[in-house]
C-alpha cells in the first residue's frame, strides 16, 4: 500500500512541477503529494478488498490529513531551505 501511495505522490508532484514550475510553490506541491499518497493507498486497498465503500468511507478524512501533512511538510521545507541552499553544488 505504501508503495502505491508513494509512487502516485511522486508522479503528481512531478507533474505539478512540470506544468507550473516554481509558480506551484512548496505548499501546493506538498499538499497535492500528501493527498495523492493517501488516495493511492485507498485505491489499492479498495481493489484488494473489493470494496468501493472503503474508498469513499475514508476519503474525506484522508484528504484532510493529506492536506495537513503536506502543509506541515511545506512549512518545514520553507524553514530548512535557507540552510540547505548554500550546500548546492555549483551550476555549470
C-alpha positions in Angstrom: 0.0 0.0 0.0 2.8 2.4 0.9 4.5 1.9 -2.5 1.3 2.7 -4.4 0.8 5.9 -2.4 4.4 6.9 -2.7 4.5 6.4 -6.4 1.3 8.3 -7.1 2.5 11.1 -4.8 5.8 11.5 -6.7 4.1 11.4 -10.0 1.6 14.1 -9.0 4.3 16.3 -7.6 6.5 15.9 -10.7 3.5 16.7 -12.9 2.7 19.9 -10.9 6.4 21.0 -11.1 6.5 20.3 -14.9 3.3 22.2 -15.6 3.8 25.1 -13.2 7.5 25.2 -12.3 8.4 27.3 -9.4 5.0 29.0 -9.5 3.4 25.9 -7.9 5.1 26.7 -4.6 6.1 24.4 -1.8 2.7 24.3 -0.1 0.7 23.4 -3.3 3.1 20.7 -4.3 3.4 19.2 -0.8 -0.3 19.2 -0.2 -1.0 17.6 -3.6 1.6 15.0 -2.8 0.1 14.2 0.6 -3.4 13.9 -0.9 -2.2 11.7 -3.8 -0.3 9.4 -1.3 -3.5 8.8 0.7 -5.7 8.4 -2.4 -3.2 5.9 -3.9 -3.3 3.8 -0.8 -7.1 4.0 -0.6 -7.4 2.9 -4.3 -5.2 -0.1 -3.8 -7.0 -1.1 -0.5 -10.4 -0.8 -2.3 -9.2 -3.0 -5.1 -7.6 -5.6 -2.8 -10.6 -5.7 -0.5 -13.0 -5.5 -3.5 -14.9 -2.9 -1.5 -15.6 0.5 -3.0 -17.2 1.6 0.3 -13.7 1.5 1.9 -12.5 4.2 -0.6 -15.5 6.5 -0.1 -15.7 6.0 3.7 -12.1 7.1 4.4 -11.7 9.5 1.5 -12.7 12.7 3.3 -10.7 12.2 6.4 -7.6 11.1 4.5 -7.8 14.0 2.1 -7.9 16.4 5.0 -5.0 14.5 6.6 -3.0 14.7 3.4 -3.5 18.5 3.2 -2.4 18.9 6.8 0.7 16.7 6.3 1.5 18.5 3.1 1.2 21.9 4.7 3.4 20.8 7.6 6.0 19.5 5.2 5.9 22.8 3.2 6.4 24.8 6.4 9.4 22.6 7.5 10.8 22.9 4.0 10.5 26.7 4.0 12.4 26.8 7.2 15.1 24.4 6.1 15.7 25.6 2.5 17.8 28.7 3.5 20.1 26.4 5.4 20.4 23.9 2.6 20.7 26.5 -0.3 24.5 27.2 0.4 25.2 23.5 0.1 24.0 23.3 -3.5 26.7 22.1 -6.0 28.0 24.8 -8.3 25.9 25.2 -11.5 27.8 24.9 -14.8 
